[in-house]
Amino acid sequence: MTWKKTKEIIGSYLEKVKVSPETDPEIQEITREFQKKGYKWLEQKVTYAGIKQRWLIVESTERKLSDIQKLNLKIEPEKKSGFKVYKKIRNN
């Protein structure tokens, strides 16, 4: 799977796994527990360069929130720096 295709899939949706009634009860319980903990996943079957591949794209609510917090910590200094430049240009 290409990086472009992966980003496209993630950008469009990540669905919770739908457990069918005929699925093994133990698998059903494991799936429910992971969903309660904030995990979403999507299986994609693709053929790339003639090779069949199976990809599992996983998203964790906890990891996503952590990434957003880290990104915000990086953005704040840039916003302050940009505001200082703006004030300096405006006052000249």
ChimeraX commands (.cxc) that place a marker at each C-alpha (Angstrom):
marker #1 position 0.00,0.00,0.00 radius 0.5
marker #1 position 1.35,3.42,-0.84 radius 0.5
marker #1 position 1.63,6.22,1.71 radius 0.5
marker #1 position -0.75,8.30,-0.43 radius 0.5
marker #1 position -3.39,5.55,-0.34 radius 0.5
marker #1 position -2.96,5.11,3.43 radius 0.5
marker #1 position -3.44,8.85,4.06 radius 0.5
marker #1 position -6.50,8.81,1.81 radius 0.5
marker #1 position -8.05,5.95,3.79 radius 0.5
marker #1 position -7.28,7.54,7.14 radius 0.5
marker #1 position -8.58,10.90,5.93 radius 0.5
marker #1 position -11.85,9.44,4.74 radius 0.5
marker #1 position -12.73,7.10,7.60 radius 0.5
marker #1 position -11.71,4.54,10.15 radius 0.5
marker #1 position -14.59,2.32,11.13 radius 0.5
marker #1 position -15.04,0.28,14.24 radius 0.5
marker #1 position -15.04,-3.38,13.42 radius 0.5
marker #1 position -18.51,-4.74,13.03 radius 0.5
marker #1 position -18.71,-8.14,14.66 radius 0.5
marker #1 position -21.04,-10.54,12.93 radius 0.5
marker #1 position -23.14,-12.94,15.03 radius 0.5
marker #1 position -21.31,-15.98,13.63 radius 0.5
marker #1 position -17.91,-14.70,14.85 radius 0.5
marker #1 position -16.27,-16.66,17.64 radius 0.5
marker #1 position -17.62,-15.40,21.02 radius 0.5
marker #1 position -14.08,-14.91,22.35 radius 0.5
marker #1 position -13.22,-12.69,19.36 radius 0.5
marker #1 position -16.46,-10.76,19.90 radius 0.5
marker #1 position -15.48,-10.05,23.52 radius 0.5
marker #1 position -11.92,-9.03,22.61 radius 0.5
marker #1 position -13.29,-6.70,19.91 radius 0.5
marker #1 position -15.73,-5.08,22.33 radius 0.5
marker #1 position -12.98,-4.53,24.90 radius 0.5
marker #1 position -10.69,-2.84,22.39 radius 0.5
marker #1 position -13.55,-0.63,21.21 radius 0.5
marker #1 position -14.29,0.41,24.81 radius 0.5
marker #1 position -10.63,1.41,25.17 radius 0.5
marker #1 position -10.91,3.77,22.20 radius 0.5
marker #1 position -9.39,1.75,19.38 radius 0.5
marker #1 position -10.64,1.88,15.82 radius 0.5
marker #1 position -9.25,-0.13,12.96 radius 0.5
marker #1 position -9.71,-0.83,9.32 radius 0.5
marker #1 position -8.45,-3.76,7.30 radius 0.5
marker #1 position -7.44,-3.10,3.71 radius 0.5
marker #1 position -6.51,-5.73,1.14 radius 0.5
marker #1 position -4.45,-4.34,-1.70 radius 0.5
marker #1 position -2.18,-5.52,-4.47 radius 0.5
marker #1 position 0.99,-3.50,-4.88 radius 0.5
marker #1 position 3.60,-4.33,-7.52 radius 0.5
marker #1 position 1.79,-7.62,-8.10 radius 0.5
marker #1 position 2.02,-8.66,-4.45 radius 0.5
marker #1 position -1.16,-9.19,-2.44 radius 0.5
marker #1 position -0.99,-7.43,0.92 radius 0.5
marker #1 position -3.25,-7.14,3.94 radius 0.5
marker #1 position -2.91,-3.92,5.96 radius 0.5
marker #1 position -4.42,-3.16,9.35 radius 0.5
marker #1 position -4.70,0.57,10.03 radius 0.5
marker #1 position -5.17,1.25,13.75 radius 0.5
marker #1 position -6.18,4.45,15.51 radius 0.5
marker #1 position -6.11,4.94,19.26 radius 0.5
marker #1 position -8.05,7.81,20.84 radius 0.5
marker #1 position -5.41,8.11,23.55 radius 0.5
marker #1 position -2.52,8.27,21.03 radius 0.5
marker #1 position -4.43,10.78,18.90 radius 0.5
marker #1 position -5.00,13.10,21.88 radius 0.5
marker #1 position -1.34,12.83,22.86 radius 0.5
marker #1 position -0.25,13.71,19.33 radius 0.5
marker #1 position -2.57,16.74,19.27 radius 0.5
marker #1 position -1.17,17.97,22.61 radius 0.5
marker #1 position 2.41,17.66,21.33 radius 0.5
marker #1 position 1.50,19.48,18.14 radius 0.5
marker #1 position -0.12,22.30,20.12 radius 0.5
marker #1 position 3.06,22.66,22.20 radius 0.5
marker #1 position 5.00,23.16,18.96 radius 0.5
marker #1 position 2.44,25.57,17.48 radius 0.5
marker #1 position 2.26,27.99,20.44 radius 0.5
marker #1 position 5.85,29.32,20.17 radius 0.5
marker #1 position 5.38,29.75,16.41 radius 0.5
marker #1 position 2.18,31.73,16.96 radius 0.5
marker #1 position 3.95,34.01,19.43 radius 0.5
marker #1 position 6.87,34.48,17.08 radius 0.5
marker #1 position 4.54,35.28,14.19 radius 0.5
marker #1 position 2.62,37.79,16.30 radius 0.5
marker #1 position 5.89,39.57,17.24 radius 0.5
marker #1 position 6.84,39.85,13.57 radius 0.5
marker #1 position 3.36,41.13,12.71 radius 0.5
marker #1 position 3.54,43.81,15.44 radius 0.5
marker #1 position 7.01,44.87,14.30 radius 0.5
marker #1 position 5.89,45.20,10.65 radius 0.5
marker #1 position 2.70,47.00,11.63 radius 0.5
marker #1 position 4.54,49.57,13.78 radius 0.5
marker #1 position 7.02,50.44,11.00 radius 0.5
marker link #1:1,2 radius 0.2
marker link #1:2,3 radius 0.2
marker link #1:3,4 radius 0.2
marker link #1:4,5 radius 0.2
marker link #1:5,6 radius 0.2
marker link #1:6,7 radius 0.2
marker link #1:7,8 radius 0.2
marker link #1:8,9 radius 0.2
marker link #1:9,10 radius 0.2
marker link #1:10,11 radius 0.2
marker link #1:11,12 radius 0.2
marker link #1:12,13 radius 0.2
marker link #1:13,14 radius 0.2
marker link #1:14,15 radius 0.2
marker link #1:15,16 radius 0.2
marker link #1:16,17 radius 0.2
marker link #1:17,18 radius 0.2
marker link #1:18,19 radius 0.2
marker link #1:19,20 radius 0.2
marker link #1:20,21 radius 0.2
marker link #1:21,22 radius 0.2
marker link #1:22,23 radius 0.2
marker link #1:23,24 radius 0.2
marker link #1:24,25 radius 0.2
marker link #1:25,26 radius 0.2
marker link #1:26,27 radius 0.2
marker link #1:27,28 radius 0.2
marker link #1:28,29 radius 0.2
marker link #1:29,30 radius 0.2
marker link #1:30,31 radius 0.2
marker link #1:31,32 radius 0.2
marker link #1:32,33 radius 0.2
marker link #1:33,34 radius 0.2
marker link #1:34,35 radius 0.2
marker link #1:35,36 radius 0.2
marker link #1:36,37 radius 0.2
marker link #1:37,38 radius 0.2
marker link #1:38,39 radius 0.2
marker link #1:39,40 radius 0.2
marker link #1:40,41 radius 0.2
marker link #1:41,42 radius 0.2
marker link #1:42,43 radius 0.2
marker link #1:43,44 radius 0.2
marker link #1:44,45 radius 0.2
marker link #1:45,46 radius 0.2
marker link #1:46,47 radius 0.2
marker link #1:47,48 radius 0.2
marker link #1:48,49 radius 0.2
marker link #1:49,50 radius 0.2
marker link #1:50,51 radius 0.2
marker link #1:51,52 radius 0.2
marker link #1:52,53 radius 0.2
marker link #1:53,54 radius 0.2
marker link #1:54,55 radius 0.2
marker link #1:55,56 radius 0.2
marker link #1:56,57 radius 0.2
marker link #1:57,58 radius 0.2
marker link #1:58,59 radius 0.2
marker link #1:59,60 radius 0.2
marker link #1:60,61 radius 0.2
marker link #1:61,62 radius 0.2
marker link #1:62,63 radius 0.2
marker link #1:63,64 radius 0.2
marker link #1:64,65 radius 0.2
marker link #1:65,66 radius 0.2
marker link #1:66,67 radius 0.2
marker link #1:67,68 radius 0.2
marker link #1:68,69 radius 0.2
marker link #1:69,70 radius 0.2
marker link #1:70,71 radius 0.2
marker link #1:71,72 radius 0.2
marker link #1:72,73 radius 0.2
marker link #1:73,74 radius 0.2
marker link #1:74,75 radius 0.2
marker link #1:75,76 radius 0.2
marker link #1:76,77 radius 0.2
marker link #1:77,78 radius 0.2
marker link #1:78,79 radius 0.2
marker link #1:79,80 radius 0.2
marker link #1:80,81 radius 0.2
marker link #1:81,82 radius 0.2
marker link #1:82,83 radius 0.2
marker link #1:83,84 radius 0.2
marker link #1:84,85 radius 0.2
marker link #1:85,86 radius 0.2
marker link #1:86,87 radius 0.2
marker link #1:87,88 radius 0.2
marker link #1:88,89 radius 0.2
marker link #1:89,90 radius 0.2
marker link #1:90,91 radius 0.2
marker link #1:91,92 radius 0.2
view
